[in-house]
Amino acid sequence: MLETLYRRRSIRKFKNVPLERERIEKITKAALLAPSSCGIRPWEFIIVESKQTLKLLSEAKASGSEFLAGAPFAVVVIADETKSDVWIEDAAISSVIIQLEAEKLGLGSCWVQIRNRRTANGESSETYVKKVLDIPFHYRVECIIAAGYPAERKKPYSQDDLLMEKIHYEKY
Ligand SMILES: Cc1cc2nc3c(=O)[nH]c(=O)nc-3n(C[C@H](O)[C@H](O)[C@H](O)COP(=O)(O)O)c2cc1C
């Protein structure tokens, strides 16, 4: 696992190659295996491969979502907030697990924050994404994870990047 964690970097440029069904299936299974508070599993996942929809999603934020237009694949992570008061944590954990599975499958990925963000017109990014994807009212949108075969290289992390001073033993 540490090797995967050192290697994982946010990738925002992708080859114009669709993901194979088996890879998509593995990513969806990884998402569904994420731990959640009390095992409630308030999350749901919308797999998007349509170029047209990805283009619309690329406009979900004033900045930081543009690259979705060039991604072959994305998972929109949503959760039913009426089911759990810690849906944010649950959704975030599943999102990271999607990223780690993508990494293990030789793909690059990047998180696009949606909750608490706004479009260029000042509309809530969540409202925008919910309209694009017909998401029911009581669901919240945490983020969008874009993934695909990387078309950019990033230096893996090394031991020197670790902020060891952030680790405390026994007491602060
Ligand atoms: C909660 C969260 C929100 C993020 N939001 C965005 C985003 O909206 N757009 C984007 O391009 N990257 C986003 N990122 C990716 C970060 O910019 C990236 O993880 C960080 O710069 C560290 O780089 P690394 O992922 O290569 O280690 C987000 C990451 C996290 C964990």
The ligand as an SDF file (V2000), in Angstrom:
LIG
                    3D

 31 33  0  0  0  0  0  0  0  0999 V2000
  -10.6040   17.6430   -0.6460 C   0  0  0  0  0  0  0  0  0  0  0  0
   -9.8380   17.8660   -1.9200 C   0  0  0  0  0  0  0  0  0  0  0  0
  -10.3080   18.7640   -2.8700 C   0  0  0  0  0  0  0  0  0  0  0  0
   -9.6410   18.9310   -4.0790 C   0  0  0  0  0  0  0  0  0  0  0  0
  -10.1950   19.7290   -5.0430 N   0  0  0  0  0  0  0  0  0  0  0  0
   -9.5980   19.8310   -6.2340 C   0  0  0  0  0  0  0  0  0  0  0  0
  -10.2330   20.5330   -7.2950 C   0  0  0  0  0  0  0  0  0  0  0  0
  -11.3660   20.9940   -7.1770 O   0  0  0  0  0  0  0  0  0  0  0  0
   -9.5730   20.6250   -8.4820 N   0  0  0  0  0  0  0  0  0  0  0  0
   -8.3360   20.0710   -8.6690 C   0  0  0  0  0  0  0  0  0  0  0  0
   -7.7990   20.2080   -9.7720 O   0  0  0  0  0  0  0  0  0  0  0  0
   -7.7010   19.3810   -7.6720 N   0  0  0  0  0  0  0  0  0  0  0  0
   -8.3140   19.2390   -6.4800 C   0  0  0  0  0  0  0  0  0  0  0  0
   -7.7350   18.4730   -5.5010 N   0  0  0  0  0  0  0  0  0  0  0  0
   -6.4180   17.8630   -5.7130 C   0  0  0  0  0  0  0  0  0  0  0  0
   -5.3360   18.6070   -4.8870 C   0  0  0  0  0  0  0  0  0  0  0  0
   -5.0680   19.8480   -5.4980 O   0  0  0  0  0  0  0  0  0  0  0  0
   -4.0890   17.7250   -4.7950 C   0  0  0  0  0  0  0  0  0  0  0  0
   -4.4300   16.5340   -4.1240 O   0  0  0  0  0  0  0  0  0  0  0  0
   -2.9740   18.4340   -4.0210 C   0  0  0  0  0  0  0  0  0  0  0  0
   -2.5070   19.5510   -4.7340 O   0  0  0  0  0  0  0  0  0  0  0  0
   -1.8030   17.5020   -3.7380 C   0  0  0  0  0  0  0  0  0  0  0  0
   -1.2910   16.9530   -4.9480 O   0  0  0  0  0  0  0  0  0  0  0  0
   -1.2290   15.3660   -5.1720 P   0  0  0  0  0  0  0  0  0  0  0  0
   -2.6680   14.8690   -5.2130 O   0  0  0  0  0  0  0  0  0  0  0  0
   -0.5280   15.1920   -6.4700 O   0  0  0  0  0  0  0  0  0  0  0  0
   -0.5310   14.7590   -4.0070 O   0  0  0  0  0  0  0  0  0  0  0  0
   -8.4100   18.2620   -4.3120 C   0  0  0  0  0  0  0  0  0  0  0  0
   -7.9470   17.3530   -3.3550 C   0  0  0  0  0  0  0  0  0  0  0  0
   -8.6440   17.1410   -2.1900 C   0  0  0  0  0  0  0  0  0  0  0  0
   -8.1530   16.0980   -1.2140 C   0  0  0  0  0  0  0  0  0  0  0  0
  1  2  1  0
  2  3  1  0
  2 30  2  0
  3  4  2  0
  4  5  1  0
  4 28  1  0
  5  6  2  0
  6  7  1  0
  6 13  1  0
  7  8  2  0
  7  9  1  0
  9 10  1  0
 10 11  2  0
 10 12  1  0
 12 13  2  0
 13 14  1  0
 14 15  1  0
 14 28  1  0
 15 16  1  0
 16 17  1  0
 16 18  1  0
 18 19  1  0
 18 20  1  0
 20 21  1  0
 20 22  1  0
 22 23  1  0
 23 24  1  0
 24 25  2  0
 24 26  1  0
 24 27  1  0
 28 29  2  0
 29 30  1  0
 30 31  1  0
M  END
$$$$
